[in-house]
C-alpha cells in the first residue's frame, strides 16, 4: 500500500470510528473529537484520554489507551486495520478499551 492509499484508508477508518463513538457517547459518559487527523476519547470519571492516530511512515494506526500502545496494520482480507497478534480490529479494541474505562458495556 502506498502512502496515498494508507492516508485514504486511515482517514475513512478514523472517521467511521469517530461516528460510532459519537453515537455511543450519547448514552455514555465520554467525549470523542476528531481533529487534525487524530481522534481523542476523553473521560471525566475516572479521568483518562485515549488517542488514535495514523503513523504514516510505518502505515499503521496507533492507539494509546490504558498506558499501552496498540499498533494496527491494514488487513486486505478483512478490509480493516487489525492487531497482527490477536486479529482484533481497531473498532473492537477501542470498544473494549472504552468499556473497560467506563465499567460498562459499549457497542460501537
C-alpha positions as CSV (number, residue, x, y, z in Angstrom):
1,X,0.0,0.0,0.0
2,X,1.4,3.4,-0.9
3,X,1.2,6.4,1.3
4,X,-1.7,8.0,-0.5
5,X,-3.8,4.8,-0.2
6,X,-2.8,4.5,3.5
7,X,-3.9,8.1,4.2
8,X,-7.3,7.4,2.5
9,X,-7.9,4.2,4.4
10,X,-6.8,5.6,7.7
11,X,-8.9,8.7,7.2
12,X,-12.0,6.7,6.4
13,X,-11.4,4.3,9.3
14,X,-10.9,7.1,11.8
15,X,-13.9,9.0,10.5
16,X,-16.1,5.8,10.8
17,X,-14.8,5.2,14.3
18,X,-15.5,8.8,15.3
19,X,-19.1,8.5,14.1
20,X,-19.6,5.3,16.1
21,X,-18.0,6.8,19.2
22,X,-20.2,10.0,18.9
23,X,-23.3,7.8,18.8
24,X,-22.2,5.7,21.8
25,X,-21.3,8.9,23.7
26,X,-24.9,10.0,23.6
27,X,-25.7,7.3,26.3
28,X,-22.3,7.0,28.0
29,X,-20.0,9.4,29.9
30,X,-17.2,10.2,27.4
31,X,-16.5,12.5,24.5
32,X,-14.7,12.0,21.3
33,X,-13.0,14.5,19.0
34,X,-11.6,14.0,15.5
35,X,-9.2,16.9,14.7
36,X,-6.1,17.2,12.5
37,X,-6.1,13.5,11.6
38,X,-6.1,12.3,15.2
39,X,-9.0,11.0,17.3
40,X,-9.2,11.6,21.0
41,X,-11.5,10.0,23.5
42,X,-11.8,11.7,26.9
43,X,-13.3,10.6,30.1
44,X,-14.1,12.6,33.3
45,X,-14.6,9.9,35.9
46,X,-12.2,8.3,36.2
47,X,-10.2,10.8,34.1
48,X,-8.4,9.4,31.1
49,X,-7.6,10.2,27.5
50,X,-7.1,7.8,24.6
51,X,-5.5,8.8,21.3
52,X,-6.0,7.1,18.0
53,X,-3.7,8.4,15.2
54,X,-2.2,7.3,11.9
55,X,1.5,6.7,11.7
56,X,2.3,7.2,8.0
57,X,6.0,6.1,7.9
58,X,5.0,2.5,9.1
59,X,1.5,2.6,7.6
60,X,-0.2,1.8,10.9
61,X,-2.9,3.2,13.1
62,X,-1.7,3.6,16.7
63,X,-4.0,3.6,19.8
64,X,-2.7,4.8,23.1
65,X,-5.1,3.6,25.9
66,X,-4.7,2.3,29.5
67,X,-0.9,3.1,29.5
68,X,-0.4,0.8,26.4
69,X,0.2,1.3,22.8
70,X,-1.6,-0.8,20.2
71,X,-0.3,-0.9,16.6
72,X,-2.8,-1.8,13.9
73,X,-1.9,-2.8,10.3
74,X,-4.1,-3.0,7.3
75,X,-5.5,-6.5,6.6
76,X,-6.7,-6.6,3.0
77,X,-8.7,-9.8,3.5
78,X,-10.7,-8.2,6.4
79,X,-10.8,-4.7,4.8
80,X,-9.8,-3.3,8.2
81,X,-6.9,-2.2,10.5
82,X,-6.2,-5.2,12.8
83,X,-3.8,-6.1,15.6
84,X,-1.4,-8.6,14.0
85,X,-1.1,-10.7,17.2
86,X,-4.8,-11.1,18.0
87,X,-6.6,-10.3,14.8
88,X,-8.9,-7.9,16.6
89,X,-9.9,-4.9,14.6
90,X,-9.3,-1.3,15.7
91,X,-13.1,-0.8,16.3
92,X,-13.1,-4.0,18.6
93,X,-10.1,-2.9,20.6
94,X,-11.4,0.7,21.0
95,X,-14.8,-0.6,22.1
96,X,-13.1,-2.9,24.7
97,X,-10.9,-0.1,26.0
98,X,-13.8,2.3,26.3
99,X,-16.0,-0.3,28.0
100,X,-13.1,-1.1,30.5
101,X,-12.7,2.6,31.3
102,X,-16.4,3.2,31.9
103,X,-17.0,-0.1,33.6
104,X,-20.0,-0.8,31.3
105,X,-20.7,-2.5,28.0
106,X,-20.3,-0.3,24.9
107,X,-21.4,-1.2,21.4
108,X,-19.5,0.5,18.6
